[in-house]
Amino acid sequence: MRSAAIALMCASLALAALPASAGPLTVSHAWARATPPGSTVGAVYLVLDNSGGPADRLLSASSPAAGMVQVHVTEHEGNMMTMRRVDPLDIAAGARLTFAPGGMHVMLMGLKAPLVAGHHLTLTLHFEHRGDVEVDARVVPADATSPAGDHTH
């Protein structure tokens, strides 16, 4: 009886040591557009939801598909569009961040091979509290406007 109580107490202490943000931060709807042969850059779009946990921070990202991976935001200045690197990226409690064409995106630089429609690529997001989250991004046709592969008309 006493050993069962000790085991229960040890299990409770182990659970208490887990970070509070281990569950509520999710990544969904990851996708990328196909790239032409010889292209060395691509982008991944996704949704980050911090539905119920404390604030977190995206520190960096990596992928075996590219030599370098960065989070970028597209900004409009007059008639010019520019991209700038954003890191770290703060994710407030209760926030939803949508990475989409023309806005925030995960930039893949130094692609090791073109991104081909119908294939998938692996992306790892490195969070301050959540830790590493591996993401499977589906590659859709180059003219797609959404993860479902919808095309522009």
DAMONOR-V88865 format. One record per residue. N is the residue number from 1. RES is the residue in one letter. PHI is phi as a letter, one per 20 degrees, with the letter a starting at -180 (none if undefined). OMEGA is omega as a letter, one per 20 degrees, with the letter a starting at -180 (none if undefined). BURIAL is # if it has 16 or more other C-alpha atoms within 10 Angstrom, else .. Layout:
# DAMONOR-V88865
n,res,phi,omega,burial
N,RES,PHI,OMEGA,BURIAL
N,RES,PHI,OMEGA,BURIAL
This chain:
# DAMONOR-V88865
n,res,phi,omega,burial
1,M,none,a,.
2,R,f,a,.
3,S,f,r,.
4,A,f,r,.
5,A,f,r,.
6,I,f,r,.
7,A,f,r,.
8,L,f,r,.
9,M,f,r,.
10,C,f,r,.
11,A,f,r,.
12,S,f,r,.
13,L,f,r,.
14,A,f,r,.
15,L,f,a,.
16,A,f,a,.
17,A,f,r,.
18,L,f,r,.
19,P,f,a,.
20,A,f,a,.
21,S,e,a,#
22,A,f,a,.
23,G,d,a,.
24,P,f,r,#
25,L,e,a,#
26,T,c,r,.
27,V,c,a,#
28,S,b,r,.
29,H,l,r,#
30,A,e,r,#
31,W,b,r,#
32,A,b,r,#
33,R,e,r,#
34,A,f,r,#
35,T,d,r,#
36,P,f,r,.
37,P,g,r,.
38,G,n,r,.
39,S,f,a,.
40,T,d,r,#
41,V,c,r,#
42,G,b,a,#
43,A,c,r,#
44,V,d,r,#
45,Y,d,a,#
46,L,a,r,#
47,V,c,r,#
48,L,d,r,#
49,D,d,r,#
50,N,d,a,#
51,S,f,a,#
52,G,b,a,.
53,G,d,r,#
54,P,f,r,.
55,A,g,r,#
56,D,c,a,#
57,R,b,r,#
58,L,e,a,#
59,L,e,a,#
60,S,a,r,#
61,A,b,r,#
62,S,b,r,#
63,S,b,r,#
64,P,f,a,.
65,A,f,a,#
66,A,b,r,#
67,G,f,a,.
68,M,b,r,.
69,V,c,r,#
70,Q,c,r,#
71,V,e,r,#
72,H,c,r,#
73,V,c,r,#
74,T,e,r,#
75,E,c,r,.
76,H,d,r,.
77,E,c,a,.
78,G,m,r,.
79,N,e,a,.
80,M,d,r,.
81,M,d,r,.
82,T,c,r,.
83,M,d,r,.
84,R,c,r,.
85,R,f,r,.
86,V,c,r,#
87,D,a,i,.
88,P,f,a,.
89,L,d,r,.
90,D,f,r,#
91,I,c,a,#
92,A,f,r,#
93,A,g,r,#
94,G,m,a,.
95,A,e,r,#
96,R,c,r,#
97,L,d,r,.
98,T,d,r,#
99,F,e,a,#
100,A,b,r,#
101,P,g,a,#
102,G,n,a,.
103,G,c,r,.
104,M,f,r,#
105,H,b,r,#
106,V,e,a,#
107,M,e,r,#
108,L,d,a,#
109,M,d,a,#
110,G,m,r,.
111,L,g,a,#
112,K,e,r,.
113,A,a,r,.
114,P,f,r,#
115,L,e,a,#
116,V,d,r,#
117,A,g,a,#
118,G,n,r,.
119,H,e,r,.
120,H,c,r,#
121,L,c,r,#
122,T,d,r,.
123,L,c,r,#
124,T,d,r,#
125,L,e,a,#
126,H,d,a,#
127,F,e,r,#
128,E,f,a,#
129,H,d,a,#
130,R,f,a,#
131,G,n,a,#
132,D,e,r,.
133,V,c,r,.
134,E,e,a,.
135,V,c,r,#
136,D,d,a,#
137,A,d,r,#
138,R,e,r,#
139,V,e,a,#
140,V,d,r,#
141,P,g,a,#
142,A,g,a,#
143,D,e,a,.
144,A,f,r,#
145,T,d,a,#
146,S,b,a,#
147,P,f,r,#
148,A,f,r,.
149,G,n,r,#
150,D,g,a,.
151,H,d,r,.
152,T,f,r,.
153,H,c,none,.
